[in-house]
Amino acid sequence: MKVCILENDDLHPAAASTYQGYAAMFVRLFRAAGANWEFEVFHTPTQQYPDSFATYDVVVLTGSKADAFSEQPWVVELRKQVTALLAQRKKLLGVCFGHQLIALCLGAKVGRSPNGWGVGRMVYDWRGSALAKGWQDGPLSMLVSHQDQVLELPAGAQLLASNAHCPIAAYAVGEHVFCVQGHPEFVEDYSAFLLAQRKHLLGEDLVARATDSLQHGHDGLQVAQMMVAFAQRVPGCASNSERP
């Protein structure tokens, strides 16, 4: 499979030498989840896009510190590109900002969370067992860092995950859209780095609680395995057969 990663942000310079970039985090994650995929990366803040998406089986939208509803020219262009991909029913995987931007392009409301920042480790009620064999519905944890969220479920979408802080934490649309608010690509050390960087925004108490939550582990690899299973599912095949 050939996968296009739309990289929607840059790492802080202090983290770049360790983690390389958000796209690199996803490449490592998907390979750990068993995906033998070919990846190509495009940096959307500098208006990098492929000449055509036709050769890609899947398009991945990463997170970003930008707002999905921003009127920054690069975000406006990204919404235009994603709207066209949705019309073509291209397989899309969205994470955090990507999750929000896809929902917005589907006509749903996206905005600041009424519950404030979501940071650290969060546990959700997961209802997406059909996306991956061997995974059961029930509690599922992800590392998070967001002040925006999807405020209403897109039309025709299936709700996959929720909790009191973020009622729409994951959703799928048919066999072509799978989005999560959390960051399966994050590792605990990177989450701790972000928390330290944002202490002035979040306050010491919230940062301390969120940092402490990181010691409990998370299910990012399992979410990635579901993404891989979803991406490789043959459209219209009830048995969820996969292709290479």
C-alpha positions as CSV (number, residue, x, y, z in Angstrom):
1,M,0.0,0.0,0.0
2,K,1.1,3.5,-0.7
3,V,0.3,6.1,2.0
4,C,0.4,9.9,1.9
5,I,1.1,11.6,5.2
6,L,-0.1,15.2,5.3
7,E,2.2,16.7,8.1
8,N,0.4,19.6,9.6
9,D,3.0,21.0,12.1
10,D,6.7,21.1,13.0
11,L,8.2,19.7,16.2
12,H,9.7,22.1,18.7
13,P,13.5,22.4,17.8
14,A,14.4,20.9,21.2
15,A,12.5,17.7,20.3
16,A,13.3,17.4,16.6
17,S,16.6,15.6,17.1
18,T,14.9,12.9,19.2
19,Y,11.6,12.4,17.3
20,Q,12.4,13.8,13.8
21,G,8.9,14.9,13.0
22,Y,5.2,14.1,13.4
23,A,5.2,12.1,10.1
24,A,8.2,10.1,11.4
25,M,6.3,9.3,14.5
26,F,3.5,7.9,12.4
27,V,5.8,5.9,10.2
28,R,7.4,4.3,13.3
29,L,3.9,3.6,14.8
30,F,2.4,2.0,11.7
31,R,5.5,-0.2,11.2
32,A,5.3,-1.3,14.8
33,A,1.6,-2.1,14.2
34,G,2.7,-4.4,11.3
35,A,2.1,-2.2,8.3
36,N,4.5,-2.8,5.5
37,W,3.5,0.4,3.7
38,E,5.3,2.8,1.4
39,F,5.1,6.4,2.9
40,E,5.4,9.8,1.3
41,V,5.3,13.0,3.4
42,F,4.0,16.4,2.4
43,H,4.3,19.5,4.7
44,T,1.0,21.4,4.4
45,P,2.0,24.6,6.3
46,T,4.3,25.3,3.4
47,Q,1.6,24.2,0.9
48,Q,3.2,21.0,-0.1
49,Y,0.8,18.5,-1.7
50,P,1.2,15.7,-4.2
51,D,0.4,16.5,-7.9
52,S,-2.3,13.9,-7.5
53,F,-3.7,11.8,-4.7
54,A,-4.8,9.1,-7.2
55,T,-1.8,6.9,-6.6
56,Y,-2.3,6.7,-2.8
57,D,-4.4,4.1,-1.0
58,V,-4.6,6.1,2.2
59,V,-4.1,9.7,3.3
60,V,-3.1,10.4,7.0
61,L,-3.7,13.8,8.6
62,T,-1.5,14.5,11.5
63,G,-2.1,16.8,14.5
64,S,-1.2,20.5,14.6
65,K,-1.2,23.4,17.1
66,A,-3.4,25.3,14.6
67,D,-7.1,25.4,14.8
68,A,-9.0,23.3,12.2
69,F,-11.4,26.2,11.8
70,S,-8.6,28.7,11.3
71,E,-8.6,31.1,8.3
72,Q,-4.9,30.8,7.9
73,P,-4.3,30.3,4.1
74,W,-2.6,27.0,4.6
75,V,-5.5,25.6,6.7
76,V,-8.1,26.9,4.2
77,E,-6.2,25.1,1.5
78,L,-6.0,21.9,3.5
79,R,-9.8,22.0,4.1
80,K,-10.3,22.4,0.3
81,Q,-8.0,19.4,-0.4
82,V,-9.7,17.2,2.3
83,T,-13.2,18.2,1.0
84,A,-12.2,16.9,-2.4
85,L,-10.7,13.7,-1.0
86,L,-14.0,13.1,0.9
87,A,-15.9,13.5,-2.3
88,Q,-13.7,10.9,-3.9
89,R,-14.2,8.6,-0.9
90,K,-10.4,8.3,-0.4
91,K,-9.5,6.5,2.7
92,L,-8.6,9.0,5.4
93,L,-7.0,8.6,8.8
94,G,-7.2,11.7,11.0
95,V,-5.6,12.4,14.4
96,C,-6.3,15.3,16.7
97,F,-6.2,18.4,14.4
98,G,-6.8,15.9,11.5
99,H,-9.8,14.4,13.3
100,Q,-11.2,17.8,13.8
101,L,-10.5,19.1,10.3
102,I,-12.1,16.1,8.6
103,A,-15.2,16.5,10.9
104,L,-15.4,20.2,9.9
105,C,-15.2,19.3,6.2
106,L,-18.0,16.8,6.8
107,G,-20.2,19.7,8.1
108,A,-19.9,19.1,11.9
109,K,-19.2,21.8,14.5
110,V,-15.7,22.0,15.8
111,G,-14.5,24.5,18.4
112,R,-12.9,25.1,21.8
113,S,-13.6,22.4,24.3
114,P,-16.1,23.6,27.0
115,N,-14.1,21.5,29.4
116,G,-10.8,23.2,28.8
117,W,-7.5,21.6,27.7
118,G,-7.3,17.8,27.4
119,V,-3.8,16.7,28.3
120,G,-1.8,13.7,29.5
121,R,-3.5,10.3,29.5
122,M,-7.2,9.9,29.0
123,V,-9.4,6.8,29.2
124,Y,-12.4,6.5,26.9
125,D,-15.3,4.2,26.5
126,W,-14.3,2.4,23.3
127,R,-16.9,1.0,20.9
128,G,-14.8,0.2,17.9
129,S,-14.0,-3.5,18.3
130,A,-15.2,-4.2,14.8
131,L,-12.3,-2.2,13.4
132,A,-9.7,-4.8,14.5
133,K,-9.8,-8.5,15.3
134,G,-9.0,-9.4,18.9
135,W,-9.8,-6.0,20.4
136,Q,-12.8,-5.8,22.7
137,D,-15.1,-2.8,23.4
138,G,-14.5,-1.2,26.8
139,P,-11.9,1.2,28.3
140,L,-9.1,2.4,26.0
141,S,-6.5,5.0,26.8
142,M,-4.7,7.5,24.6
143,L,-2.2,10.3,25.2
144,V,-3.8,13.7,24.3
145,S,-3.0,17.3,23.9
146,H,-5.8,19.5,22.7
147,Q,-8.0,22.6,23.5
148,D,-10.3,22.1,20.5
149,Q,-12.5,19.2,19.8
150,V,-15.3,17.9,17.6
151,L,-18.6,19.2,19.1
152,E,-21.1,17.2,17.1
153,L,-20.9,13.9,15.3
154,P,-20.6,14.3,11.5
155,A,-23.7,13.2,9.6
156,G,-23.5,9.4,8.9
157,A,-20.6,8.9,11.3
158,Q,-20.4,6.1,13.8
159,L,-19.2,7.2,17.3
160,L,-16.3,5.0,18.4
161,A,-15.0,6.6,21.6
162,S,-16.2,9.1,24.2
163,N,-15.7,10.3,27.8
164,A,-17.0,13.1,29.9
165,H,-14.3,15.5,28.8
166,C,-14.5,14.7,25.1
167,P,-17.8,13.1,24.1
168,I,-16.7,12.7,20.4
169,A,-13.2,11.2,20.8
170,A,-13.3,8.9,17.7
171,Y,-15.5,8.2,14.8
172,A,-15.7,6.4,11.5
173,V,-17.6,7.1,8.3
174,G,-18.4,4.1,6.2
175,E,-15.2,2.4,5.1
176,H,-13.3,5.5,4.2
177,V,-12.9,7.7,7.3
178,F,-11.4,6.8,10.7
179,C,-10.5,9.6,13.1
180,V,-9.3,9.8,16.7
181,Q,-8.8,12.8,19.0
182,G,-6.0,11.2,20.9
183,H,-2.4,10.7,19.7
184,P,-1.6,7.1,19.2
185,E,1.8,8.2,17.8
186,F,2.9,9.9,21.0
187,V,5.2,8.3,23.6
188,E,5.2,9.3,27.2
189,D,8.4,11.2,27.1
190,Y,7.1,13.4,24.2
191,S,3.9,14.1,26.1
192,A,5.9,15.1,29.1
193,F,7.9,17.4,27.0
194,L,4.8,19.1,25.6
195,L,3.4,19.5,29.1
196,A,6.5,21.2,30.3
197,Q,6.5,23.5,27.3
198,R,2.9,24.6,28.0
199,K,3.1,25.0,31.7
200,H,2.5,28.7,31.3
201,L,-0.8,27.9,29.5
202,L,-2.0,25.0,31.5
203,G,-0.9,25.9,35.1
204,E,1.3,23.9,37.4
205,D,-1.5,21.8,39.0
206,L,-2.9,20.5,35.6
207,V,0.6,19.8,34.3
208,A,1.5,17.9,37.5
209,R,-1.7,15.8,37.3
210,A,-1.3,15.2,33.6
211,T,2.4,14.3,33.9
212,D,1.6,11.8,36.7
213,S,-1.1,10.2,34.5
214,L,1.6,9.2,31.9
215,Q,3.0,6.5,34.2
216,H,-0.1,4.3,33.6
217,G,0.6,3.4,29.9
218,H,-1.6,3.8,26.9
219,D,-3.2,1.9,24.0
220,G,-1.6,3.8,21.1
221,L,-0.3,0.6,19.5
222,Q,-3.7,-1.0,19.6
223,V,-5.3,2.1,18.1
224,A,-2.7,2.0,15.3
225,Q,-3.5,-1.7,14.7
226,M,-7.1,-0.7,14.3
227,M,-6.1,2.0,11.8
228,V,-4.0,-0.5,9.8
229,A,-6.9,-3.0,9.8
230,F,-9.3,-0.2,8.7
231,A,-6.9,1.0,6.0
232,Q,-6.4,-2.5,4.6
233,R,-10.0,-3.5,4.6
234,V,-11.4,-4.1,1.1
235,P,-14.4,-1.9,0.6
236,G,-17.7,-3.8,0.7
237,C,-16.1,-7.0,2.0
238,A,-17.9,-8.1,5.2
239,S,-15.1,-10.5,6.1
240,N,-12.6,-7.6,6.3
241,S,-10.2,-9.3,4.0
242,E,-6.9,-7.4,3.6
243,R,-4.7,-6.5,0.7
244,P,-0.9,-5.9,0.9
